[in-house]
Amino acid sequence: MEGKVIIFTAPSGAGKTTIVHRLLEKISSLSFSISATTRAPRNNERNGLDYYFLSKQDFEEKIKAGEILEWQEVYPGAFYGTLKSEVERIWDEGKHVIFDVEVIGGKTLKKSFGQNALSIFVKVNDIEILRDRLLKRNTESIESLNERVKRASMEMQQEQSFDAVILNHDLKLALKNAEELVTKFLN
């Protein structure tokens, strides 16, 4: 089976993951595409549930073998990507794929899936909101926080590359907008 794909992208801290998780609770025909990464797991993260944690060598071998649909070295030494096998697994279950990916990966996926994809960019009013949200997570060193904020500045300029943009200044409203967009696209 080949289904539709929903691509959520945003700078770190914009709220895309929260929106994606709420959509998964509300729309039973969606299934989450677990990304692969070379970064180390955080405290609560589990392999095969939060990410597929791969060594850099394994990740590079999968790229060469054509087993990764899109990939990016998001931060120095930290690769992220989408495994073809993950999309196939979801389609084999008779579901549509929902992605939570970084901005360049989102653009690549949209290009790959074309009209079968809805790409949504989640944004906030300004970069300081992102910085505050990342600080509250308490998962970043000051160095990695600054790297994420620097990257976010570049990513925020990419919103015009996506099918829709959701401003997440009010989570309840952002969730309502996301659900409406996704439901319309799937129907």
Secondary structure, 3 states (H helix, E strand, C coil): CCCCEEEEECCCCCCHHHHHHHHHHHCCCEEECCCEECCCCCCCCCECCCEEECCHHHHHHHHHCCCEEEEEEEECCEEEEEEHHHHHHHHHCCCEEEEEECHHHHHHHHHHHHHHEEEEEEECCCHHHHHHHHHHHCCCCHHHHHHHHHHHHHHHHHHHHCCEEEECCCHHHHHHHHHHHHHHHHC
